[in-house]
């Protein structure tokens, strides 16, 4: 299983970015997908997750109302649309997924991770 994240970059506060994560190596539509982030000097934290069908989504309070997670199962891709970005959103963003199908799980139950894509928000 491979996950490849891309779409990060440098953006001014208030701007937008769209992250993508392409998966390969298994039936994408059977698995929950999530986005996490790791800011310099901080532990990795949950950002958003989406069910295998896309019907259910969950967000960290810090991004609720600004970020939207979605997926295109035909393209094996999960997205994170980030709007109204803030300097505190600056981090390396990772997509991840559990190895158990149709199972949300906690971060420590995520067995597959992408390589990360860096997001920098300037004030």
mmCIF file of the C-alpha atoms, coordinates in Angstrom:
data_MODEL
# 
_entry.id   MODEL 
# 
loop_
_atom_site.group_PDB 
_atom_site.id 
_atom_site.type_symbol 
_atom_site.label_atom_id 
_atom_site.label_alt_id 
_atom_site.label_comp_id 
_atom_site.label_asym_id 
_atom_site.label_entity_id 
_atom_site.label_seq_id 
_atom_site.pdbx_PDB_ins_code 
_atom_site.Cartn_x 
_atom_site.Cartn_y 
_atom_site.Cartn_z 
_atom_site.occupancy 
_atom_site.B_iso_or_equiv 
_atom_site.pdbx_formal_charge 
_atom_site.auth_seq_id 
_atom_site.auth_comp_id 
_atom_site.auth_asym_id 
_atom_site.auth_atom_id 
_atom_site.pdbx_PDB_model_num 
ATOM 1   C CA . UNK A 1 1   ? 0.000   0.000  0.000  1.00 0.00 ? 1   UNK A CA 1 
ATOM 2   C CA . UNK A 1 2   ? 1.334   3.398  -0.944 1.00 0.00 ? 2   UNK A CA 1 
ATOM 3   C CA . UNK A 1 3   ? -0.009  6.821  -0.156 1.00 0.00 ? 3   UNK A CA 1 
ATOM 4   C CA . UNK A 1 4   ? 1.324   9.889  -1.893 1.00 0.00 ? 4   UNK A CA 1 
ATOM 5   C CA . UNK A 1 5   ? 0.347   13.336 -0.670 1.00 0.00 ? 5   UNK A CA 1 
ATOM 6   C CA . UNK A 1 6   ? 0.861   16.564 -2.556 1.00 0.00 ? 6   UNK A CA 1 
ATOM 7   C CA . UNK A 1 7   ? -0.515  20.069 -2.894 1.00 0.00 ? 7   UNK A CA 1 
ATOM 8   C CA . UNK A 1 8   ? 1.188   21.895 -0.055 1.00 0.00 ? 8   UNK A CA 1 
ATOM 9   C CA . UNK A 1 9   ? 2.857   25.237 -0.416 1.00 0.00 ? 9   UNK A CA 1 
ATOM 10  C CA . UNK A 1 10  ? 3.258   28.762 0.896  1.00 0.00 ? 10  UNK A CA 1 
ATOM 11  C CA . UNK A 1 11  ? 0.106   30.836 1.238  1.00 0.00 ? 11  UNK A CA 1 
ATOM 12  C CA . UNK A 1 12  ? -0.861  34.040 2.991  1.00 0.00 ? 12  UNK A CA 1 
ATOM 13  C CA . UNK A 1 13  ? -3.208  34.012 5.933  1.00 0.00 ? 13  UNK A CA 1 
ATOM 14  C CA . UNK A 1 14  ? -6.786  33.902 4.729  1.00 0.00 ? 14  UNK A CA 1 
ATOM 15  C CA . UNK A 1 15  ? -5.849  31.978 1.612  1.00 0.00 ? 15  UNK A CA 1 
ATOM 16  C CA . UNK A 1 16  ? -6.684  28.468 0.482  1.00 0.00 ? 16  UNK A CA 1 
ATOM 17  C CA . UNK A 1 17  ? -4.920  25.274 -0.487 1.00 0.00 ? 17  UNK A CA 1 
ATOM 18  C CA . UNK A 1 18  ? -6.138  21.885 -1.626 1.00 0.00 ? 18  UNK A CA 1 
ATOM 19  C CA . UNK A 1 19  ? -4.202  18.811 -0.596 1.00 0.00 ? 19  UNK A CA 1 
ATOM 20  C CA . UNK A 1 20  ? -4.510  15.508 -2.407 1.00 0.00 ? 20  UNK A CA 1 
ATOM 21  C CA . UNK A 1 21  ? -3.485  12.006 -1.451 1.00 0.00 ? 21  UNK A CA 1 
ATOM 22  C CA . UNK A 1 22  ? -3.418  9.209  -3.985 1.00 0.00 ? 22  UNK A CA 1 
ATOM 23  C CA . UNK A 1 23  ? -3.539  5.632  -2.746 1.00 0.00 ? 23  UNK A CA 1 
ATOM 24  C CA . UNK A 1 24  ? -2.506  2.421  -4.446 1.00 0.00 ? 24  UNK A CA 1 
ATOM 25  C CA . UNK A 1 25  ? -2.129  -1.220 -3.583 1.00 0.00 ? 25  UNK A CA 1 
ATOM 26  C CA . UNK A 1 26  ? -5.554  -2.085 -2.220 1.00 0.00 ? 26  UNK A CA 1 
ATOM 27  C CA . UNK A 1 27  ? -9.260  -1.415 -2.757 1.00 0.00 ? 27  UNK A CA 1 
ATOM 28  C CA . UNK A 1 28  ? -9.391  2.263  -1.856 1.00 0.00 ? 28  UNK A CA 1 
ATOM 29  C CA . UNK A 1 29  ? -13.154 2.357  -1.342 1.00 0.00 ? 29  UNK A CA 1 
ATOM 30  C CA . UNK A 1 30  ? -12.957 -0.123 1.559  1.00 0.00 ? 30  UNK A CA 1 
ATOM 31  C CA . UNK A 1 31  ? -10.899 2.099  3.844  1.00 0.00 ? 31  UNK A CA 1 
ATOM 32  C CA . UNK A 1 32  ? -11.193 5.133  6.043  1.00 0.00 ? 32  UNK A CA 1 
ATOM 33  C CA . UNK A 1 33  ? -8.794  7.927  5.121  1.00 0.00 ? 33  UNK A CA 1 
ATOM 34  C CA . UNK A 1 34  ? -7.502  10.652 7.390  1.00 0.00 ? 34  UNK A CA 1 
ATOM 35  C CA . UNK A 1 35  ? -5.409  13.776 7.410  1.00 0.00 ? 35  UNK A CA 1 
ATOM 36  C CA . UNK A 1 36  ? -3.067  14.616 10.252 1.00 0.00 ? 36  UNK A CA 1 
ATOM 37  C CA . UNK A 1 37  ? -0.514  17.366 10.713 1.00 0.00 ? 37  UNK A CA 1 
ATOM 38  C CA . UNK A 1 38  ? 2.704   17.916 12.590 1.00 0.00 ? 38  UNK A CA 1 
ATOM 39  C CA . UNK A 1 39  ? 3.841   21.426 13.396 1.00 0.00 ? 39  UNK A CA 1 
ATOM 40  C CA . UNK A 1 40  ? 7.484   22.139 14.255 1.00 0.00 ? 40  UNK A CA 1 
ATOM 41  C CA . UNK A 1 41  ? 8.168   21.078 17.823 1.00 0.00 ? 41  UNK A CA 1 
ATOM 42  C CA . UNK A 1 42  ? 4.722   19.571 18.297 1.00 0.00 ? 42  UNK A CA 1 
ATOM 43  C CA . UNK A 1 43  ? 3.237   16.113 18.188 1.00 0.00 ? 43  UNK A CA 1 
ATOM 44  C CA . UNK A 1 44  ? 1.260   14.973 15.182 1.00 0.00 ? 44  UNK A CA 1 
ATOM 45  C CA . UNK A 1 45  ? -2.430  15.778 15.553 1.00 0.00 ? 45  UNK A CA 1 
ATOM 46  C CA . UNK A 1 46  ? -5.663  14.725 13.945 1.00 0.00 ? 46  UNK A CA 1 
ATOM 47  C CA . UNK A 1 47  ? -7.151  17.051 11.343 1.00 0.00 ? 47  UNK A CA 1 
ATOM 48  C CA . UNK A 1 48  ? -9.972  15.214 9.578  1.00 0.00 ? 48  UNK A CA 1 
ATOM 49  C CA . UNK A 1 49  ? -11.172 11.777 8.604  1.00 0.00 ? 49  UNK A CA 1 
ATOM 50  C CA . UNK A 1 50  ? -13.654 10.392 6.121  1.00 0.00 ? 50  UNK A CA 1 
ATOM 51  C CA . UNK A 1 51  ? -15.461 7.092  5.923  1.00 0.00 ? 51  UNK A CA 1 
ATOM 52  C CA . UNK A 1 52  ? -14.867 4.567  3.126  1.00 0.00 ? 52  UNK A CA 1 
ATOM 53  C CA . UNK A 1 53  ? -17.967 5.739  1.236  1.00 0.00 ? 53  UNK A CA 1 
ATOM 54  C CA . UNK A 1 54  ? -17.490 9.416  1.989  1.00 0.00 ? 54  UNK A CA 1 
ATOM 55  C CA . UNK A 1 55  ? -20.787 9.617  3.827  1.00 0.00 ? 55  UNK A CA 1 
ATOM 56  C CA . UNK A 1 56  ? -19.276 10.461 7.206  1.00 0.00 ? 56  UNK A CA 1 
ATOM 57  C CA . UNK A 1 57  ? -16.629 13.055 8.008  1.00 0.00 ? 57  UNK A CA 1 
ATOM 58  C CA . UNK A 1 58  ? -15.080 14.237 11.255 1.00 0.00 ? 58  UNK A CA 1 
ATOM 59  C CA . UNK A 1 59  ? -12.919 17.252 12.003 1.00 0.00 ? 59  UNK A CA 1 
ATOM 60  C CA . UNK A 1 60  ? -10.714 18.623 14.710 1.00 0.00 ? 60  UNK A CA 1 
ATOM 61  C CA . UNK A 1 61  ? -12.311 21.615 16.401 1.00 0.00 ? 61  UNK A CA 1 
ATOM 62  C CA . UNK A 1 62  ? -9.438  23.803 15.244 1.00 0.00 ? 62  UNK A CA 1 
ATOM 63  C CA . UNK A 1 63  ? -10.304 23.304 11.560 1.00 0.00 ? 63  UNK A CA 1 
ATOM 64  C CA . UNK A 1 64  ? -14.054 22.791 11.672 1.00 0.00 ? 64  UNK A CA 1 
ATOM 65  C CA . UNK A 1 65  ? -15.827 25.170 9.301  1.00 0.00 ? 65  UNK A CA 1 
ATOM 66  C CA . UNK A 1 66  ? -12.617 25.977 7.415  1.00 0.00 ? 66  UNK A CA 1 
ATOM 67  C CA . UNK A 1 67  ? -11.387 22.599 6.127  1.00 0.00 ? 67  UNK A CA 1 
ATOM 68  C CA . UNK A 1 68  ? -13.314 20.026 4.102  1.00 0.00 ? 68  UNK A CA 1 
ATOM 69  C CA . UNK A 1 69  ? -12.265 16.427 3.570  1.00 0.00 ? 69  UNK A CA 1 
ATOM 70  C CA . UNK A 1 70  ? -13.628 14.553 0.571  1.00 0.00 ? 70  UNK A CA 1 
ATOM 71  C CA . UNK A 1 71  ? -12.748 11.574 -1.573 1.00 0.00 ? 71  UNK A CA 1 
ATOM 72  C CA . UNK A 1 72  ? -13.083 10.308 -5.114 1.00 0.00 ? 72  UNK A CA 1 
ATOM 73  C CA . UNK A 1 73  ? -13.115 6.521  -4.947 1.00 0.00 ? 73  UNK A CA 1 
ATOM 74  C CA . UNK A 1 74  ? -12.942 6.238  -8.727 1.00 0.00 ? 74  UNK A CA 1 
ATOM 75  C CA . UNK A 1 75  ? -9.591  8.053  -8.615 1.00 0.00 ? 75  UNK A CA 1 
ATOM 76  C CA . UNK A 1 76  ? -8.296  6.517  -5.355 1.00 0.00 ? 76  UNK A CA 1 
ATOM 77  C CA . UNK A 1 77  ? -7.821  10.000 -4.009 1.00 0.00 ? 77  UNK A CA 1 
ATOM 78  C CA . UNK A 1 78  ? -8.681  11.839 -0.812 1.00 0.00 ? 78  UNK A CA 1 
ATOM 79  C CA . UNK A 1 79  ? -8.667  15.621 -0.658 1.00 0.00 ? 79  UNK A CA 1 
ATOM 80  C CA . UNK A 1 80  ? -8.362  18.254 2.020  1.00 0.00 ? 80  UNK A CA 1 
ATOM 81  C CA . UNK A 1 81  ? -9.696  21.654 1.009  1.00 0.00 ? 81  UNK A CA 1 
ATOM 82  C CA . UNK A 1 82  ? -8.280  24.235 3.387  1.00 0.00 ? 82  UNK A CA 1 
ATOM 83  C CA . UNK A 1 83  ? -9.858  27.689 3.432  1.00 0.00 ? 83  UNK A CA 1 
ATOM 84  C CA . UNK A 1 84  ? -9.292  30.756 5.613  1.00 0.00 ? 84  UNK A CA 1 
ATOM 85  C CA . UNK A 1 85  ? -5.873  29.472 6.506  1.00 0.00 ? 85  UNK A CA 1 
ATOM 86  C CA . UNK A 1 86  ? -4.157  30.766 9.627  1.00 0.00 ? 86  UNK A CA 1 
ATOM 87  C CA . UNK A 1 87  ? -0.462  30.874 10.562 1.00 0.00 ? 87  UNK A CA 1 
ATOM 88  C CA . UNK A 1 88  ? -1.181  28.212 13.179 1.00 0.00 ? 88  UNK A CA 1 
ATOM 89  C CA . UNK A 1 89  ? -2.133  25.833 10.351 1.00 0.00 ? 89  UNK A CA 1 
ATOM 90  C CA . UNK A 1 90  ? 1.526   25.748 9.332  1.00 0.00 ? 90  UNK A CA 1 
ATOM 91  C CA . UNK A 1 91  ? 2.651   22.128 9.504  1.00 0.00 ? 91  UNK A CA 1 
ATOM 92  C CA . UNK A 1 92  ? 3.598   19.044 7.574  1.00 0.00 ? 92  UNK A CA 1 
ATOM 93  C CA . UNK A 1 93  ? 0.361   17.380 6.513  1.00 0.00 ? 93  UNK A CA 1 
ATOM 94  C CA . UNK A 1 94  ? 0.105   13.606 6.267  1.00 0.00 ? 94  UNK A CA 1 
ATOM 95  C CA . UNK A 1 95  ? -2.571  11.365 4.872  1.00 0.00 ? 95  UNK A CA 1 
ATOM 96  C CA . UNK A 1 96  ? -3.021  8.027  6.521  1.00 0.00 ? 96  UNK A CA 1 
ATOM 97  C CA . UNK A 1 97  ? -5.238  4.994  6.711  1.00 0.00 ? 97  UNK A CA 1 
ATOM 98  C CA . UNK A 1 98  ? -5.852  1.975  8.904  1.00 0.00 ? 98  UNK A CA 1 
ATOM 99  C CA . UNK A 1 99  ? -5.134  -1.503 7.614  1.00 0.00 ? 99  UNK A CA 1 
ATOM 100 C CA . UNK A 1 100 ? -8.527  -2.750 8.782  1.00 0.00 ? 100 UNK A CA 1 
ATOM 101 C CA . UNK A 1 101 ? -11.317 -2.139 6.241  1.00 0.00 ? 101 UNK A CA 1 
ATOM 102 C CA . UNK A 1 102 ? -14.328 -0.028 7.177  1.00 0.00 ? 102 UNK A CA 1 
ATOM 103 C CA . UNK A 1 103 ? -12.804 0.874  10.519 1.00 0.00 ? 103 UNK A CA 1 
ATOM 104 C CA . UNK A 1 104 ? -12.065 4.344  11.821 1.00 0.00 ? 104 UNK A CA 1 
ATOM 105 C CA . UNK A 1 105 ? -9.610  3.679  14.606 1.00 0.00 ? 105 UNK A CA 1 
ATOM 106 C CA . UNK A 1 106 ? -7.300  6.022  16.456 1.00 0.00 ? 106 UNK A CA 1 
ATOM 107 C CA . UNK A 1 107 ? -4.112  7.515  15.079 1.00 0.00 ? 107 UNK A CA 1 
ATOM 108 C CA . UNK A 1 108 ? -2.052  4.655  16.508 1.00 0.00 ? 108 UNK A CA 1 
ATOM 109 C CA . UNK A 1 109 ? -4.168  2.240  14.497 1.00 0.00 ? 109 UNK A CA 1 
ATOM 110 C CA . UNK A 1 110 ? -3.230  3.924  11.226 1.00 0.00 ? 110 UNK A CA 1 
ATOM 111 C CA . UNK A 1 111 ? -0.758  1.605  9.530  1.00 0.00 ? 111 UNK A CA 1 
ATOM 112 C CA . UNK A 1 112 ? -0.163  3.420  6.276  1.00 0.00 ? 112 UNK A CA 1 
ATOM 113 C CA . UNK A 1 113 ? 1.104   6.952  5.851  1.00 0.00 ? 113 UNK A CA 1 
ATOM 114 C CA . UNK A 1 114 ? 2.007   9.213  2.993  1.00 0.00 ? 114 UNK A CA 1 
ATOM 115 C CA . UNK A 1 115 ? 5.279   11.085 2.891  1.00 0.00 ? 115 UNK A CA 1 
ATOM 116 C CA . UNK A 1 116 ? 3.790   14.413 3.946  1.00 0.00 ? 116 UNK A CA 1 
ATOM 117 C CA . UNK A 1 117 ? 3.305   17.699 2.191  1.00 0.00 ? 117 UNK A CA 1 
ATOM 118 C CA . UNK A 1 118 ? 4.353   20.971 3.782  1.00 0.00 ? 118 UNK A CA 1 
ATOM 119 C CA . UNK A 1 119 ? 1.957   23.830 4.325  1.00 0.00 ? 119 UNK A CA 1 
ATOM 120 C CA . UNK A 1 120 ? 3.258   27.233 5.370  1.00 0.00 ? 120 UNK A CA 1 
ATOM 121 C CA . UNK A 1 121 ? 0.880   30.083 6.147  1.00 0.00 ? 121 UNK A CA 1 
ATOM 122 C CA . UNK A 1 122 ? 2.416   33.520 6.423  1.00 0.00 ? 122 UNK A CA 1 
ATOM 123 C CA . UNK A 1 123 ? 0.864   36.284 8.487  1.00 0.00 ? 123 UNK A CA 1 
# 
